[in-house]
Amino acid sequence: MVDNGMTRRGFIEAGSGVVAASMVAGPAVAQAQGGARATGQKMPDGVTLPASPPRRKRPDSVGFAIVGLGGYALNQMMPRFDQSERCHVAAIVSGNPDKLRQVGDAYGLPQDARLSYDAFDRIASDKRIDAVYVVLPTGLHAEWVIRAFAAGKHVLCEKPMALSSADCERMTAAGKRANRKLMIAYRSHFEPFNIEAMRLMSQKAVGDIRLMRTEQSYRMGPTTPSENWRTSRALAGGGPLEDYGLYGLQSALYLTGEMPESVSATTFRPANDPRFAEIFAHVASQMRFPSGAVAQLVTSYDSAGINFAQVRGTQGALIMDSATGYSGQKMRIEGPNARDFTPGDPTVQFARQLDHFADAVRDGATIRTPGEMGLRDLRLIEAIYASAKDGRTVKLAPDGRMLG
């Protein structure tokens, strides 16, 4: 996640396509000795802060410290706390004092709940804070999740969980040592269209699955790694796969209900393009599942915008276009049981995600998207890159580890 002047992916989703957003600020990190560190940037453009503090919640509401006040946090997630029944913003963390002032005032936060990154560890003694929501660039997730656990707090971490399976393992181990919850913010698991799609596929609404196709792409505007952290390998990994393409990877798993047994992949990086000096422009992969089903996944930062998932079975097809956006989802089944579906309002996914986490913290509910899921996905991402690098099919264990 990012604490800068652009939205979560540097674009605005609109129906089945995406519209590029201007990149007006540099990354919310500085290169320090030993790696990147969080610093803070100016208020993103286009942010609408609450006109009055959010409503009071029930007594057992979970208080969150939001770490990273970028476009996604301010435009998407923080406003959804008011729609949540069991969560509230208890503190904010940023390296920009002016942003802390503006956001803190809008959310009615006392001065001692507006923390710099250097003051973060004070949360350990703050009983108003039950959990930390890490909304920073991906390369910083491991550090701040582990620090939150060290402070004795539960953690909701944005996706992807980290940039390596080794970091994911460190994060899950830290949570277990602290006896605290770790959830990855895979919002589509709480979105009505995707929930209904999971149910339909589990009931074989299109018969036995034979082919799964997903594509999540958009064309990134002119930029460089110094301007946009999503083009920095140290902060974003390989690029579109970890970011936008992760939705396709996830949907391939939860719609087939299987883990792949092998993967083959290719990557592409155009020459002399500053956007792709460090990351890939395009990643494509094919996964084979034990049932014989095949998933073809494509993601790109350099092609016209699309966000779809398609499942073709022996008795029909499920089409989702748009599939995993903030809103605007559409879904239909083609074949003998043809029909359109409108199972609910996609925008409830944010508040439902928060309340699910609160149920885990307060009632011990089983987390639907735990750290182990984030670890699994990073193992699959590593296998995709290994296949592309070596030009070979990589065989996989049931937990996503590479074999051989």
KEDO-845104 format. One record per residue (C-alpha): x, y, z. Coordinates in steps of 0.1 Angstrom, whole numbers. Layout:
<nodes>
NODE     xx     yy     zz
NODE      X      Y      Z
...
</nodes>
This chain:
<nodes>
NODE     xx     yy     zz
NODE      0      0      0
NODE     11     36     -5
NODE     12     68     14
NODE     13     91    -17
NODE     -8    110    -41
NODE    -22     81    -61
NODE    -49     54    -55
NODE    -41     19    -46
NODE    -32      8    -82
NODE    -26     43    -96
NODE    -59     41   -115
NODE    -96     44   -110
NODE   -117     14   -118
NODE   -149     21   -138
NODE   -172     -8   -147
NODE   -153    -33   -168
NODE   -124    -10   -176
NODE   -100     13   -158
NODE    -90     49   -162
NODE    -55     59   -156
NODE    -51     84   -127
NODE    -24    110   -126
NODE      7    102   -105
NODE     13    134    -86
NODE     36    123    -58
NODE     66    102    -52
NODE     67     70    -32
NODE     61     71      5
NODE     95     56     13
NODE    131     65     14
NODE    160     43      7
NODE    177     38     40
NODE    208     17     48
NODE    195    -18     49
NODE    164    -12     28
NODE    134     11     23
NODE    117     28     51
NODE     83     46     54
NODE     84     84     54
NODE     52    100     42
NODE     39    122     14
NODE     15    150      8
NODE    -22    146      8
NODE    -33    127    -23
NODE    -54    147    -48
NODE    -91    140    -50
NODE    -95    129    -13
NODE   -129    138      3
NODE   -126    136     41
NODE   -156    132     63
NODE   -175    164     71
NODE   -180    152    106
NODE   -165    123    127
NODE   -179     89    120
NODE   -208     76    142
NODE   -201     60    175
NODE   -200     22    175
NODE   -211     -7    198
NODE   -190    -11    229
NODE   -170    -41    215
NODE   -159    -22    184
NODE   -124    -30    173
NODE   -101      1    173
NODE    -77      2    144
NODE    -44     21    139
NODE    -42     29    101
NODE     -5     27     90
NODE     -1     46     57
NODE    -25     74     46
NODE    -24     70      8
NODE    -52     71    -17
NODE    -65     36    -11
NODE    -66     41     27
NODE    -83     76     25
NODE   -106     71     -5
NODE   -116     35     -1
NODE   -110     18     33
NODE   -112     46     60
NODE   -146     58     48
NODE   -159     22     50
NODE   -153     21     88
NODE   -185     41     91
NODE   -204     13     74
NODE   -188    -13     96
NODE   -208    -24    127
NODE   -178    -35    147
NODE   -147    -15    137
NODE   -136     21    141
NODE   -105     42    134
NODE    -87     47    167
NODE    -54     61    154
NODE    -35     71    123
NODE      2     67    114
NODE     20     88     88
NODE     52    107     82
NODE     34    138     71
NODE     24    161    100
NODE      0    181     78
NODE    -18    150     67
NODE    -20    138    103
NODE    -37    171    112
NODE    -62    170     83
NODE    -71    134     86
NODE    -71    134    124
NODE    -94    164    126
NODE   -118    148    101
NODE   -120    115    120
NODE   -122    132    154
NODE    -90    117    167
NODE    -72    131    197
NODE    -36    145    193
NODE    -20    115    209
NODE    -37     92    184
NODE    -19    109    155
NODE     15     91    153
NODE     46     95    132
NODE     63     64    120
NODE     90     70    145
NODE     64     70    173
NODE     46     39    161
NODE     58     16    189
NODE     38     37    214
NODE      7     18    204
NODE     19    -11    226
NODE      6      7    257
NODE    -25     23    240
NODE    -56      3    250
NODE    -77     22    225
NODE    -59      3    197
NODE    -68    -33    193
NODE    -55    -39    157
NODE    -32    -24    130
NODE    -42    -21     94
NODE    -10    -20     73
NODE    -16      0     41
NODE     20      6     29
NODE     39     -4     -2
NODE     43    -42     -3
NODE     80    -42      4
NODE     73    -27     38
NODE     45    -51     49
NODE     67    -76     67
NODE     85    -50     88
NODE     53    -32    100
NODE     33    -64    105
NODE     60    -78    127
NODE     63    -45    146
NODE     25    -45    152
NODE     27    -80    166
NODE     56    -70    188
NODE     33    -43    201
NODE      7    -69    210
NODE    -19    -59    183
NODE    -39    -79    158
NODE    -31    -72    121
NODE    -51    -67     89
NODE    -25    -65     61
NODE    -32    -54     26
NODE    -24    -77     -3
NODE     -1    -90    -14
NODE     11   -102     20
NODE     48    -95     12
NODE     73    -99    -16
NODE     86   -133     -7
NODE     73   -165      9
NODE    102   -162     34
NODE     88   -129     46
NODE     53   -144     48
NODE     66   -171     70
NODE     83   -146     93
NODE     50   -127     95
NODE     28   -157    104
NODE     54   -169    129
NODE     54   -135    146
NODE     16   -136    148
NODE     17   -170    164
NODE     43   -159    189
NODE     22   -129    199
NODE    -10   -150    199
NODE    -26   -124    177
NODE    -47   -126    145
NODE    -34   -120    110
NODE    -57   -115     81
NODE    -49   -106     45
NODE    -72    -80     30
NODE    -85   -101      1
NODE   -117    -81     -3
NODE   -133   -102    -31
NODE   -139   -130     -5
NODE   -165   -106     10
NODE   -180    -93    -23
NODE   -215   -107    -32
NODE   -208   -115    -68
NODE   -176   -135    -61
NODE   -193   -152    -31
NODE   -222   -163    -54
NODE   -197   -174    -80
NODE   -179   -196    -55
NODE   -213   -211    -45
NODE   -223   -217    -81
NODE   -190   -234    -90
NODE   -191   -256    -59
NODE   -225   -268    -70
NODE   -213   -275   -105
NODE   -235   -249   -121
NODE   -215   -252   -153
NODE   -206   -289   -149
NODE   -171   -301   -145
NODE   -146   -272   -149
NODE   -124   -276   -179
NODE   -109   -241   -185
NODE   -105   -210   -163
NODE    -94   -177   -179
NODE    -87   -144   -161
NODE    -72   -111   -172
NODE    -65    -80   -151
NODE    -48    -53   -171
NODE    -45    -16   -176
NODE    -21      8   -193
NODE      1     27   -169
NODE      9     63   -177
NODE     44     76   -180
NODE     64     72   -148
NODE     96     59   -133
NODE    106     40   -101
NODE    115     72    -84
NODE     80     86    -91
NODE     58     55    -85
NODE     66     28    -60
NODE     46      3    -81
NODE     74      3   -106
NODE    101     -3    -80
NODE    112    -39    -77
NODE    122    -34    -41
NODE     88    -22    -32
NODE     65    -39    -57
NODE     83    -71    -67
NODE     77    -81   -103
NODE     49    -56   -109
NODE     14    -64   -122
NODE     12   -100   -110
NODE     16    -91    -73
NODE     -7    -61    -77
NODE    -36    -65   -102
NODE    -30   -100   -114
NODE    -33   -114    -79
NODE    -71   -110    -82
NODE    -70   -134   -112
NODE    -47   -159    -93
NODE    -71   -158    -63
NODE   -102   -163    -84
NODE    -87   -192   -102
NODE    -82   -209    -69
NODE   -115   -201    -52
NODE   -136   -208    -83
NODE   -120   -241    -92
NODE   -117   -251    -55
NODE    -84   -266    -62
NODE    -47   -260    -59
NODE    -26   -264    -91
NODE     -2   -292    -95
NODE     20   -275   -121
NODE     25   -240   -136
NODE     42   -226   -167
NODE     47   -189   -174
NODE     62   -161   -195
NODE     71   -125   -187
NODE     77    -95   -209
NODE     95    -62   -204
NODE     98    -37   -233
NODE    132    -22   -239
NODE    140     14   -230
NODE    107     21   -213
NODE    112     39   -180
NODE     80     24   -166
NODE     95    -11   -168
NODE    131     -4   -160
NODE    127    -26   -129
NODE     94    -45   -133
NODE     76    -66   -159
NODE     50    -51   -181
NODE     32    -84   -187
NODE     29   -118   -170
NODE     10   -148   -183
NODE      8   -182   -168
NODE    -10   -215   -172
NODE    -19   -237   -142
NODE    -30   -273   -144
NODE    -51   -287   -116
NODE    -55   -323   -103
NODE    -90   -326   -119
NODE    -75   -318   -153
NODE    -89   -282   -154
NODE    -65   -256   -167
NODE    -63   -219   -157
NODE    -49   -193   -180
NODE    -40   -161   -162
NODE    -29   -128   -178
NODE    -20    -95   -162
NODE     -4    -64   -176
NODE      5    -28   -169
NODE      7    -20   -206
NODE    -26    -30   -223
NODE    -61    -17   -225
NODE    -80    -20   -192
NODE   -100    -52   -185
NODE   -109    -72   -154
NODE   -127   -104   -161
NODE   -129   -141   -151
NODE   -144   -169   -171
NODE   -150   -205   -162
NODE   -159   -229   -189
NODE   -173   -263   -179
NODE   -189   -293   -195
NODE   -224   -278   -192
NODE   -219   -241   -197
NODE   -198   -211   -187
NODE   -196   -185   -159
NODE   -187   -150   -171
NODE   -177   -122   -147
NODE   -169    -89   -164
NODE   -161    -68   -144
NODE   -150    -95   -119
NODE   -131    -80    -89
NODE   -135    -42    -90
NODE   -145    -19    -62
NODE   -179    -18    -79
NODE   -196    -24   -112
NODE   -195    -63   -111
NODE   -215    -82   -137
NODE   -221   -119   -138
NODE   -239   -144   -160
NODE   -241   -181   -168
NODE   -243   -192   -204
NODE   -256   -226   -215
NODE   -286   -247   -206
NODE   -290   -229   -173
NODE   -284   -194   -187
NODE   -292   -164   -165
NODE   -279   -132   -152
NODE   -270   -127   -115
NODE   -273    -96    -93
NODE   -265   -111    -58
NODE   -259    -78    -40
NODE   -241    -45    -38
NODE   -204    -50    -45
NODE   -194    -20    -23
NODE   -203    -39      9
NODE   -171    -59      5
NODE   -151    -34     24
NODE   -173    -32     55
NODE   -179    -69     55
NODE   -142    -75     54
NODE   -137    -53     84
NODE   -165    -69    104
NODE   -153   -104     96
NODE   -119    -94    111
NODE   -137    -80    141
NODE   -156   -113    146
NODE   -122   -131    146
NODE   -107   -107    171
NODE   -137   -105    195
NODE   -154   -139    190
NODE   -126   -162    178
NODE   -142   -167    144
NODE   -121   -185    118
NODE   -105   -160     95
NODE   -115   -166     59
NODE    -83   -150     44
NODE    -55   -158     69
NODE    -18   -153     66
NODE    -15   -189     55
NODE    -35   -179     24
NODE    -11   -150     17
NODE     18   -173     21
NODE      3   -198     -3
NODE     -2   -171    -29
NODE     34   -159    -26
NODE     46   -194    -32
NODE     26   -196    -64
NODE     39   -162    -75
NODE     75   -174    -69
NODE     67   -205    -90
NODE     53   -184   -118
NODE     85   -163   -119
NODE    107   -194   -116
NODE     89   -210   -146
NODE     93   -178   -167
NODE    129   -175   -158
NODE    139   -211   -165
NODE    115   -217   -194
NODE    101   -248   -179
NODE     70   -262   -163
NODE     72   -261   -125
NODE     56   -289   -104
NODE     39   -279    -72
NODE     31   -294    -38
NODE     -4   -290    -25
NODE      7   -260     -3
NODE     21   -242    -33
NODE     58   -250    -28
NODE     79   -258    -58
NODE     89   -294    -62
NODE    124   -302    -76
</nodes>
